[in-house]
Amino acid sequence: MERPYFPMFIDLTDRKIFVAGGGRIARRRIEALVKFGADIHVAAPRVCPEIALLAGEGKIKTVLREYRSSDLDGMEFAVAATDDREVNRAVYAECRKRGIPVNVADDKTLCDFYFPALVLTDDVVIGIGSGGESPGRVKEVRQRIEKLEDL
């Protein structure tokens, strides 16, 4: 790992997070963020059934249309997880201008933060990461931790 990222735990309760994208990767990011009480706003022309369900339950807010730079108004974090590299880079560029930390799902060099593999229990949160270098190894470590008794 060239330069590891600092594993910081942060309270996301009611923090405004924008997600561009409505597919599989966006879903995984959204599902992780929902667990931590974030105020999630999604813009995508289409969303997968799981994202639609979360919106229907009032857990997230969605608009079914292409990304607009105004989507970032008032946001504290952003995730670019579309299947369009140009859109992801536009989100990144706008976040840079506004000083909003961003995760660009298709390019780790454009990420201010990464999503760790998570192990959650009633009283413990464990995040595991490799700086995007070894997702397979991270998954293996997460699975090994999940098998531990008395976690």
Buried (B, 14 or more C-beta within 10 A) or exposed (E): EEEEBEEEEEEBEEBBBBBBBBBEBBBBBBBBBBEBEBBBBBBBEEBBEBBBEBBEEEBBEBBEEEBEEEBBEEBBBBBBBBBBEEBBBBBBEBBEEEEBBBBBBBBEEBBBBBBBBEBBEEEEEBBBBBBBEEEEEBEEBBEEBEEEEEE
